[in-house]
């Protein structure tokens, strides 16, 4: 019986990770915790955006030569 191309290609495949996964649930995260985390992340994203704008303003007009 002739094997399919998929079966032949699978012989060359290598796992992307050596981690052995299990079906065990370690922790569940409530929806309210996710909302809190998202708010904290949002604060940090906004702070990064403010710092980036300030950095751009400070660097505006600066010419760097080798």
C-alpha angles and dihedrals in degrees: 000000000000115000120226124252089250092058091049093048092049088065089066095046120111125197114256091221138019092219114123110221125210133193092236113125108224100183139353121214120214122229091245090055090051090052091051091049092049091052091051091048090048090054091053093047091052091048090051090050091051092049091047092052091050091048091051091049092050092048095045110118094009114132118202118202129191 
